[in-house]
Amino acid sequence: MIKRFLFDWLCKEYIEEEVDRRFKENMVERYFATRIRELSERTKELRKKVSAKTAYDSDIGSQEGKILLSSKLRRDNSKSELQTKKAGSADALKAKLNSMKGK
């Protein structure tokens, strides 16, 4: 009887608080786990929809609907040309800089 009284008086309230705290923590953990699972499912569904809309075309002749990397993107009318140096451009630039320095 005395043991029971001492236990109730000293420990019962503390144990009940710890149980309540742990119960709340479990609720929060379950909520966030459910939320993360739902978000991952939604992203999977969206990725399926997006990949279905932007299908990669394996046919080389057909450019319609094909996604190209920007480094490989070329226009039909563009040509590769080397930039030619102007003979007097460096000398003209040096003269201009020297004249600015002298002022």
A tleap script that builds the chain and sets N, CA, C and O, in Angstrom:
source leaprc.protein.ff14SB
mol = sequence {
  NMET ILE LYS ARG PHE LEU PHE ASP TRP LEU
  CYS LYS GLU TYR ILE GLU GLU GLU VAL ASP
  ARG ARG PHE LYS GLU ASN MET VAL GLU ARG
  TYR PHE ALA THR ARG ILE ARG GLU LEU SER
  GLU ARG THR LYS GLU LEU ARG LYS LYS VAL
  SER ALA LYS THR ALA TYR ASP SER ASP ILE
  GLY SER GLN GLU GLY LYS ILE LEU LEU SER
  SER LYS LEU ARG ARG ASP ASN SER LYS SER
  GLU LEU GLN THR LYS LYS ALA GLY SER ALA
  ASP ALA LEU LYS ALA LYS LEU ASN SER MET
  LYS GLY CLYS
}
set mol.1.N position { 0.814 -1.193 0.000 }
set mol.1.CA position { 0.000 0.000 0.000 }
set mol.1.C position { 0.860 1.261 0.000 }
set mol.1.O position { 0.597 2.201 -0.750 }
set mol.2.N position { 1.875 1.274 0.834 }
set mol.2.CA position { 2.763 2.425 0.901 }
set mol.2.C position { 3.551 2.543 -0.408 }
set mol.2.O position { 3.770 3.647 -0.905 }
set mol.3.N position { 3.973 1.407 -0.960 }
set mol.3.CA position { 4.706 1.424 -2.219 }
set mol.3.C position { 3.834 2.020 -3.330 }
set mol.3.O position { 4.284 2.829 -4.141 }
set mol.4.N position { 2.604 1.599 -3.334 }
set mol.4.CA position { 1.679 2.095 -4.357 }
set mol.4.C position { 1.483 3.603 -4.210 }
set mol.4.O position { 1.472 4.335 -5.199 }
set mol.5.N position { 1.332 4.052 -2.983 }
set mol.5.CA position { 1.153 5.472 -2.728 }
set mol.5.C position { 2.389 6.263 -3.175 }
set mol.5.O position { 2.260 7.302 -3.822 }
set mol.6.N position { 3.580 5.773 -2.833 }
set mol.6.CA position { 4.814 6.454 -3.209 }
set mol.6.C position { 4.988 6.478 -4.735 }
set mol.6.O position { 5.404 7.480 -5.318 }
set mol.7.N position { 4.660 5.352 -5.352 }
set mol.7.CA position { 4.762 5.303 -6.797 }
set mol.7.C position { 3.816 6.315 -7.437 }
set mol.7.O position { 4.228 7.082 -8.307 }
set mol.8.N position { 2.563 6.325 -7.019 }
set mol.8.CA position { 1.593 7.277 -7.572 }
set mol.8.C position { 2.018 8.713 -7.301 }
set mol.8.O position { 1.889 9.578 -8.168 }
set mol.9.N position { 2.512 8.958 -6.132 }
set mol.9.CA position { 2.879 10.308 -5.737 }
set mol.9.C position { 4.117 10.798 -6.491 }
set mol.9.O position { 4.170 11.961 -6.892 }
set mol.10.N position { 5.109 9.931 -6.689 }
set mol.10.CA position { 6.372 10.348 -7.287 }
set mol.10.C position { 6.450 10.136 -8.810 }
set mol.10.O position { 6.942 11.005 -9.529 }
set mol.11.N position { 5.984 9.028 -9.284 }
set mol.11.CA position { 6.283 8.650 -10.668 }
set mol.11.C position { 5.111 8.684 -11.638 }
set mol.11.O position { 5.317 8.838 -12.841 }
set mol.12.N position { 3.903 8.545 -11.149 }
set mol.12.CA position { 2.767 8.380 -12.049 }
set mol.12.C position { 2.606 9.583 -12.995 }
set mol.12.O position { 2.416 9.396 -14.197 }
set mol.13.N position { 2.677 10.782 -12.480 }
set mol.13.CA position { 2.504 11.973 -13.303 }
set mol.13.C position { 3.619 12.078 -14.352 }
set mol.13.O position { 3.363 12.411 -15.509 }
set mol.14.N position { 4.850 11.791 -13.937 }
set mol.14.CA position { 5.975 11.845 -14.872 }
set mol.14.C position { 5.805 10.815 -15.995 }
set mol.14.O position { 6.027 11.133 -17.164 }
set mol.15.N position { 5.420 9.610 -15.656 }
set mol.15.CA position { 5.242 8.555 -16.656 }
set mol.15.C position { 4.120 8.923 -17.612 }
set mol.15.O position { 4.257 8.721 -18.818 }
set mol.16.N position { 3.016 9.458 -17.106 }
set mol.16.CA position { 1.911 9.853 -17.974 }
set mol.16.C position { 2.331 10.976 -18.927 }
set mol.16.O position { 1.940 10.967 -20.094 }
set mol.17.N position { 3.113 11.932 -18.451 }
set mol.17.CA position { 3.616 13.005 -19.314 }
set mol.17.C position { 4.526 12.455 -20.410 }
set mol.17.O position { 4.439 12.874 -21.564 }
set mol.18.N position { 5.398 11.514 -20.045 }
set mol.18.CA position { 6.301 10.912 -21.032 }
set mol.18.C position { 5.524 10.110 -22.074 }
set mol.18.O position { 5.857 10.145 -23.259 }
set mol.19.N position { 4.497 9.392 -21.640 }
set mol.19.CA position { 3.670 8.627 -22.570 }
set mol.19.C position { 2.945 9.578 -23.518 }
set mol.19.O position { 2.895 9.327 -24.722 }
set mol.20.N position { 2.389 10.654 -22.996 }
set mol.20.CA position { 1.710 11.634 -23.848 }
set mol.20.C position { 2.684 12.277 -24.838 }
set mol.20.O position { 2.356 12.448 -26.012 }
set mol.21.N position { 3.873 12.629 -24.365 }
set mol.21.CA position { 4.869 13.236 -25.239 }
set mol.21.C position { 5.264 12.278 -26.362 }
set mol.21.O position { 5.356 12.677 -27.523 }
set mol.22.N position { 5.494 11.025 -26.015 }
set mol.22.CA position { 5.885 10.034 -27.012 }
set mol.22.C position { 4.745 9.771 -28.004 }
set mol.22.O position { 4.986 9.574 -29.195 }
set mol.23.N position { 3.512 9.770 -27.507 }
set mol.23.CA position { 2.353 9.572 -28.383 }
set mol.23.C position { 2.261 10.713 -29.401 }
set mol.23.O position { 2.007 10.482 -30.583 }
set mol.24.N position { 2.470 11.950 -28.927 }
set mol.24.CA position { 2.443 13.097 -29.835 }
set mol.24.C position { 3.582 13.017 -30.853 }
set mol.24.O position { 3.383 13.314 -32.031 }
set mol.25.N position { 4.767 12.619 -30.406 }
set mol.25.CA position { 5.893 12.470 -31.322 }
set mol.25.C position { 5.590 11.431 -32.398 }
set mol.25.O position { 5.903 11.637 -33.570 }
set mol.26.N position { 4.984 10.322 -32.001 }
set mol.26.CA position { 4.628 9.287 -32.971 }
set mol.26.C position { 3.604 9.805 -33.969 }
set mol.26.O position { 3.674 9.476 -35.153 }
set mol.27.N position { 2.662 10.603 -33.510 }
set mol.27.CA position { 1.666 11.170 -34.413 }
set mol.27.C position { 2.338 12.075 -35.444 }
set mol.27.O position { 2.034 12.002 -36.635 }
set mol.28.N position { 3.245 12.918 -34.983 }
set mol.28.CA position { 3.949 13.831 -35.885 }
set mol.28.C position { 4.807 13.038 -36.869 }
set mol.28.O position { 4.820 13.343 -38.062 }
set mol.29.N position { 5.519 12.028 -36.385 }
set mol.29.CA position { 6.355 11.210 -37.260 }
set mol.29.C position { 5.512 10.510 -38.320 }
set mol.29.O position { 5.893 10.468 -39.490 }
set mol.30.N position { 4.362 9.958 -37.915 }
set mol.30.CA position { 3.486 9.296 -38.881 }
set mol.30.C position { 2.937 10.292 -39.891 }
set mol.30.O position { 2.827 9.971 -41.075 }
set mol.31.N position { 2.591 11.499 -39.443 }
set mol.31.CA position { 2.074 12.516 -40.351 }
set mol.31.C position { 3.121 12.862 -41.414 }
set mol.31.O position { 2.813 12.895 -42.605 }
set mol.32.N position { 4.357 13.118 -40.979 }
set mol.32.CA position { 5.396 13.490 -41.931 }
set mol.32.C position { 5.771 12.321 -42.845 }
set mol.32.O position { 6.056 12.532 -44.024 }
set mol.33.N position { 5.777 11.095 -42.319 }
set mol.33.CA position { 6.064 9.934 -43.162 }
set mol.33.C position { 4.985 9.778 -44.236 }
set mol.33.O position { 5.287 9.484 -45.392 }
set mol.34.N position { 3.728 9.977 -43.842 }
set mol.34.CA position { 2.633 9.900 -44.806 }
set mol.34.C position { 2.747 11.006 -45.830 }
set mol.34.O position { 2.541 10.774 -47.021 }
set mol.35.N position { 3.070 12.197 -45.387 }
set mol.35.CA position { 3.210 13.344 -46.291 }
set mol.35.C position { 4.332 13.113 -47.306 }
set mol.35.O position { 4.162 13.385 -48.494 }
set mol.36.N position { 5.456 12.620 -46.845 }
set mol.36.CA position { 6.582 12.343 -47.731 }
set mol.36.C position { 6.211 11.260 -48.735 }
set mol.36.O position { 6.539 11.373 -49.916 }
set mol.37.N position { 5.532 10.211 -48.280 }
set mol.37.CA position { 5.115 9.136 -49.181 }
set mol.37.C position { 4.153 9.657 -50.238 }
set mol.37.O position { 4.278 9.310 -51.413 }
set mol.38.N position { 3.186 10.493 -49.834 }
set mol.38.CA position { 2.233 11.061 -50.789 }
set mol.38.C position { 2.940 11.947 -51.811 }
set mol.38.O position { 2.639 11.890 -53.004 }
set mol.39.N position { 3.876 12.763 -51.341 }
set mol.39.CA position { 4.618 13.627 -52.260 }
set mol.39.C position { 5.444 12.818 -53.257 }
set mol.39.O position { 5.506 13.158 -54.438 }
set mol.40.N position { 6.073 11.752 -52.781 }
set mol.40.CA position { 6.872 10.933 -53.697 }
set mol.40.C position { 5.980 10.248 -54.729 }
set mol.40.O position { 6.373 10.113 -55.888 }
set mol.41.N position { 4.794 9.816 -54.329 }
set mol.41.CA position { 3.860 9.210 -55.279 }
set mol.41.C position { 3.398 10.243 -56.309 }
set mol.41.O position { 3.299 9.943 -57.499 }
set mol.42.N position { 3.119 11.449 -55.844 }
set mol.42.CA position { 2.698 12.507 -56.777 }
set mol.42.C position { 3.804 12.852 -57.768 }
set mol.42.O position { 3.537 13.054 -58.952 }
set mol.43.N position { 5.044 12.919 -57.289 }
set mol.43.CA position { 6.144 13.227 -58.205 }
set mol.43.C position { 6.330 12.107 -59.222 }
set mol.43.O position { 6.622 12.377 -60.387 }
set mol.44.N position { 6.167 10.862 -58.803 }
set mol.44.CA position { 6.272 9.745 -59.746 }
set mol.44.C position { 5.198 9.863 -60.826 }
set mol.44.O position { 5.475 9.679 -62.011 }
set mol.45.N position { 3.974 10.172 -60.406 }
set mol.45.CA position { 2.882 10.310 -61.376 }
set mol.45.C position { 3.144 11.469 -62.330 }
set mol.45.O position { 2.929 11.344 -63.535 }
set mol.46.N position { 3.608 12.592 -61.796 }
set mol.46.CA position { 3.899 13.738 -62.651 }
set mol.46.C position { 5.032 13.450 -63.618 }
set mol.46.O position { 4.985 13.872 -64.774 }
set mol.47.N position { 6.049 12.736 -63.159 }
set mol.47.CA position { 7.148 12.383 -64.052 }
set mol.47.C position { 6.678 11.483 -65.177 }
set mol.47.O position { 7.137 11.605 -66.313 }
set mol.48.N position { 5.754 10.570 -64.857 }
set mol.48.CA position { 5.203 9.704 -65.905 }
set mol.48.C position { 4.437 10.531 -66.926 }
set mol.48.O position { 4.561 10.314 -68.131 }
set mol.49.N position { 3.639 11.489 -66.434 }
set mol.49.CA position { 2.859 12.328 -67.341 }
set mol.49.C position { 3.766 13.192 -68.198 }
set mol.49.O position { 3.546 13.323 -69.402 }
set mol.50.N position { 4.786 13.782 -67.586 }
set mol.50.CA position { 5.689 14.665 -68.323 }
set mol.50.C position { 6.486 13.864 -69.340 }
set mol.50.O position { 6.660 14.309 -70.475 }
set mol.51.N position { 6.971 12.697 -68.956 }
set mol.51.CA position { 7.752 11.900 -69.894 }
set mol.51.C position { 6.873 11.392 -71.032 }
set mol.51.O position { 7.366 11.186 -72.140 }
set mol.52.N position { 5.599 11.188 -70.784 }
set mol.52.CA position { 4.701 10.762 -71.848 }
set mol.52.C position { 4.445 11.909 -72.821 }
set mol.52.O position { 4.304 11.677 -74.022 }
set mol.53.N position { 4.383 13.139 -72.320 }
set mol.53.CA position { 4.131 14.293 -73.180 }
set mol.53.C position { 5.358 14.671 -73.998 }
set mol.53.O position { 5.230 15.084 -75.150 }
set mol.54.N position { 6.532 14.536 -73.421 }
set mol.54.CA position { 7.765 14.899 -74.123 }
set mol.54.C position { 8.528 13.632 -74.458 }
set mol.54.O position { 9.585 13.365 -73.886 }
set mol.55.N position { 8.001 12.865 -75.370 }
set mol.55.CA position { 8.637 11.611 -75.761 }
set mol.55.C position { 9.884 11.901 -76.581 }
set mol.55.O position { 9.878 12.775 -77.448 }
set mol.56.N position { 10.925 11.181 -76.310 }
set mol.56.CA position { 12.152 11.330 -77.066 }
set mol.56.C position { 12.005 10.563 -78.368 }
set mol.56.O position { 11.612 9.397 -78.376 }
set mol.57.N position { 12.319 11.217 -79.442 }
set mol.57.CA position { 12.160 10.634 -80.757 }
set mol.57.C position { 13.484 10.021 -81.171 }
set mol.57.O position { 14.492 10.724 -81.245 }
set mol.58.N position { 13.503 8.730 -81.440 }
set mol.58.CA position { 14.749 8.080 -81.813 }
set mol.58.C position { 15.027 8.194 -83.305 }
set mol.58.O position { 16.136 7.893 -83.748 }
set mol.59.N position { 14.050 8.618 -84.082 }
set mol.59.CA position { 14.231 8.758 -85.516 }
set mol.59.C position { 15.050 10.013 -85.808 }
set mol.59.O position { 14.653 11.114 -85.425 }
set mol.60.N position { 16.184 9.859 -86.478 }
set mol.60.CA position { 17.071 10.985 -86.755 }
set mol.60.C position { 16.438 11.943 -87.747 }
set mol.60.O position { 16.619 13.155 -87.625 }
set mol.61.N position { 15.703 11.439 -88.722 }
set mol.61.CA position { 15.112 12.288 -89.746 }
set mol.61.C position { 14.019 13.185 -89.208 }
set mol.61.O position { 13.800 14.269 -89.748 }
set mol.62.N position { 13.343 12.777 -88.187 }
set mol.62.CA position { 12.237 13.563 -87.647 }
set mol.62.C position { 12.727 14.427 -86.499 }
set mol.62.O position { 13.164 13.904 -85.474 }
set mol.63.N position { 12.659 15.743 -86.657 }
set mol.63.CA position { 13.080 16.668 -85.609 }
set mol.63.C position { 11.900 17.119 -84.768 }
set mol.63.O position { 12.098 17.739 -83.723 }
set mol.64.N position { 10.694 16.829 -85.189 }
set mol.64.CA position { 9.515 17.292 -84.468 }
set mol.64.C position { 9.356 16.478 -83.188 }
set mol.64.O position { 9.326 15.249 -83.240 }
set mol.65.N position { 9.252 17.142 -82.049 }
set mol.65.CA position { 9.072 16.472 -80.768 }
set mol.65.C position { 10.363 15.963 -80.163 }
set mol.65.O position { 10.342 15.332 -79.106 }
set mol.66.N position { 11.477 16.223 -80.805 }
set mol.66.CA position { 12.742 15.753 -80.289 }
set mol.66.C position { 13.376 16.815 -79.401 }
set mol.66.O position { 13.420 17.992 -79.760 }
set mol.67.N position { 13.859 16.396 -78.255 }
set mol.67.CA position { 14.501 17.316 -77.327 }
set mol.67.C position { 15.998 17.228 -77.559 }
set mol.67.O position { 16.588 16.152 -77.456 }
set mol.68.N position { 16.606 18.353 -77.869 }
set mol.68.CA position { 18.032 18.400 -78.133 }
set mol.68.C position { 18.751 19.138 -77.022 }
set mol.68.O position { 18.211 20.072 -76.430 }
set mol.69.N position { 19.956 18.718 -76.747 }
set mol.69.CA position { 20.778 19.453 -75.794 }
set mol.69.C position { 21.194 20.767 -76.434 }
set mol.69.O position { 21.380 20.842 -77.648 }
set mol.70.N position { 21.336 21.783 -75.631 }
set mol.70.CA position { 21.660 23.099 -76.181 }
set mol.70.C position { 23.032 23.106 -76.842 }
set mol.70.O position { 23.261 23.886 -77.767 }
set mol.71.N position { 23.947 22.259 -76.391 }
set mol.71.CA position { 25.265 22.231 -77.009 }
set mol.71.C position { 25.220 21.604 -78.400 }
set mol.71.O position { 26.099 21.868 -79.220 }
set mol.72.N position { 24.214 20.780 -78.680 }
set mol.72.CA position { 24.106 20.117 -79.973 }
set mol.72.C position { 23.072 20.789 -80.877 }
set mol.72.O position { 22.829 20.327 -81.992 }
set mol.73.N position { 22.481 21.851 -80.411 }
set mol.73.CA position { 21.441 22.525 -81.161 }
set mol.73.C position { 22.050 23.349 -82.279 }
set mol.73.O position { 22.916 24.190 -82.036 }
set mol.74.N position { 21.606 23.112 -83.491 }
set mol.74.CA position { 22.112 23.848 -84.652 }
set mol.74.C position { 20.944 24.239 -85.524 }
set mol.74.O position { 19.962 23.506 -85.649 }
set mol.75.N position { 21.063 25.363 -86.103 }
set mol.75.CA position { 20.070 25.814 -87.063 }
set mol.75.C position { 20.450 25.264 -88.432 }
set mol.75.O position { 21.626 25.032 -88.714 }
set mol.76.N position { 19.453 25.058 -89.274 }
set mol.76.CA position { 19.722 24.525 -90.605 }
set mol.76.C position { 20.530 25.499 -91.452 }
set mol.76.O position { 21.358 25.080 -92.262 }
set mol.77.N position { 20.298 26.785 -91.272 }
set mol.77.CA position { 20.960 27.756 -92.123 }
set mol.77.C position { 22.267 28.277 -91.523 }
set mol.77.O position { 22.930 29.111 -92.141 }
set mol.78.N position { 22.650 27.812 -90.349 }
set mol.78.CA position { 23.880 28.313 -89.732 }
set mol.78.C position { 25.081 27.534 -90.249 }
set mol.78.O position { 25.001 26.329 -90.488 }
set mol.79.N position { 26.170 28.227 -90.414 }
set mol.79.CA position { 27.407 27.613 -90.877 }
set mol.79.C position { 28.517 27.913 -89.882 }
set mol.79.O position { 28.536 28.979 -89.266 }
set mol.80.N position { 29.420 26.991 -89.731 }
set mol.80.CA position { 30.570 27.214 -88.862 }
set mol.80.C position { 31.595 28.034 -89.617 }
set mol.80.O position { 32.014 27.654 -90.711 }
set mol.81.N position { 31.993 29.128 -89.058 }
set mol.81.CA position { 32.998 29.961 -89.685 }
set mol.81.C position { 34.023 30.370 -88.645 }
set mol.81.O position { 33.677 30.699 -87.510 }
set mol.82.N position { 35.277 30.348 -89.038 }
set mol.82.CA position { 36.332 30.798 -88.144 }
set mol.82.C position { 36.372 32.314 -88.138 }
set mol.82.O position { 36.176 32.964 -89.165 }
set mol.83.N position { 36.625 32.856 -86.978 }
set mol.83.CA position { 36.716 34.302 -86.877 }
set mol.83.C position { 38.096 34.727 -87.374 }
set mol.83.O position { 39.120 34.223 -86.914 }
set mol.84.N position { 38.101 35.638 -88.295 }
set mol.84.CA position { 39.379 36.097 -88.846 }
set mol.84.C position { 39.841 37.321 -88.085 }
set mol.84.O position { 39.039 38.160 -87.675 }
set mol.85.N position { 41.158 37.408 -87.902 }
set mol.85.CA position { 41.725 38.560 -87.203 }
set mol.85.C position { 41.912 39.700 -88.198 }
set mol.85.O position { 42.287 39.490 -89.351 }
set mol.86.N position { 41.650 40.862 -87.738 }
set mol.86.CA position { 41.932 42.040 -88.553 }
set mol.86.C position { 43.388 42.406 -88.307 }
set mol.86.O position { 43.858 42.405 -87.170 }
set mol.87.N position { 44.073 42.708 -89.357 }
set mol.87.CA position { 45.516 42.934 -89.275 }
set mol.87.C position { 45.878 44.092 -88.358 }
set mol.87.O position { 46.803 43.967 -87.555 }
set mol.88.N position { 45.181 45.205 -88.453 }
set mol.88.CA position { 45.572 46.379 -87.697 }
set mol.88.C position { 44.793 46.565 -86.410 }
set mol.88.O position { 44.968 47.591 -85.752 }
set mol.89.N position { 43.951 45.636 -86.018 }
set mol.89.CA position { 43.095 45.850 -84.861 }
set mol.89.C position { 43.885 45.918 -83.564 }
set mol.89.O position { 43.574 46.731 -82.694 }
set mol.90.N position { 44.912 45.067 -83.419 }
set mol.90.CA position { 45.709 45.082 -82.194 }
set mol.90.C position { 46.541 46.359 -82.112 }
set mol.90.O position { 46.666 46.965 -81.048 }
set mol.91.N position { 47.100 46.754 -83.234 }
set mol.91.CA position { 47.905 47.976 -83.248 }
set mol.91.C position { 47.046 49.209 -82.981 }
set mol.91.O position { 47.466 50.126 -82.275 }
set mol.92.N position { 45.854 49.223 -83.543 }
set mol.92.CA position { 44.957 50.353 -83.333 }
set mol.92.C position { 44.540 50.442 -81.866 }
set mol.92.O position { 44.435 51.533 -81.307 }
set mol.93.N position { 44.302 49.278 -81.247 }
set mol.93.CA position { 43.916 49.248 -79.845 }
set mol.93.C position { 45.067 49.732 -78.959 }
set mol.93.O position { 44.851 50.479 -78.004 }
set mol.94.N position { 46.290 49.303 -79.281 }
set mol.94.CA position { 47.450 49.756 -78.505 }
set mol.94.C position { 47.621 51.266 -78.610 }
set mol.94.O position { 47.884 51.937 -77.613 }
set mol.95.N position { 47.473 51.793 -79.808 }
set mol.95.CA position { 47.610 53.243 -80.003 }
set mol.95.C position { 46.543 53.991 -79.231 }
set mol.95.O position { 46.818 55.034 -78.638 }
set mol.96.N position { 45.339 53.471 -79.232 }
set mol.96.CA position { 44.240 54.137 -78.525 }
set mol.96.C position { 44.511 54.136 -77.016 }
set mol.96.O position { 44.297 55.149 -76.351 }
set mol.97.N position { 44.980 53.005 -76.471 }
set mol.97.CA position { 45.282 52.907 -75.048 }
set mol.97.C position { 46.448 53.829 -74.671 }
set mol.97.O position { 46.417 54.483 -73.629 }
set mol.98.N position { 47.459 53.875 -75.514 }
set mol.98.CA position { 48.596 54.754 -75.242 }
set mol.98.C position { 48.196 56.214 -75.257 }
set mol.98.O position { 48.686 57.001 -74.447 }
set mol.99.N position { 47.305 56.587 -76.175 }
set mol.99.CA position { 46.862 57.970 -76.219 }
set mol.99.C position { 46.025 58.304 -74.974 }
set mol.99.O position { 46.070 59.432 -74.483 }
set mol.100.N position { 45.275 57.341 -74.474 }
set mol.100.CA position { 44.486 57.579 -73.237 }
set mol.100.C position { 45.404 57.699 -72.030 }
set mol.100.O position { 45.142 58.484 -71.119 }
set mol.101.N position { 46.476 56.923 -72.026 }
set mol.101.CA position { 47.416 56.931 -70.904 }
set mol.101.C position { 48.160 58.269 -70.854 }
set mol.101.O position { 48.462 58.770 -69.771 }
set mol.102.N position { 48.451 58.839 -72.005 }
set mol.102.CA position { 49.206 60.082 -72.073 }
set mol.102.C position { 48.403 61.302 -71.616 }
set mol.102.O position { 48.999 62.328 -71.290 }
set mol.103.N position { 47.103 61.224 -71.581 }
set mol.103.CA position { 46.268 62.401 -71.192 }
set mol.103.C position { 46.317 62.686 -69.734 }
set mol.103.O position { 45.678 63.628 -69.267 }
savepdb mol mol.pdb
quit
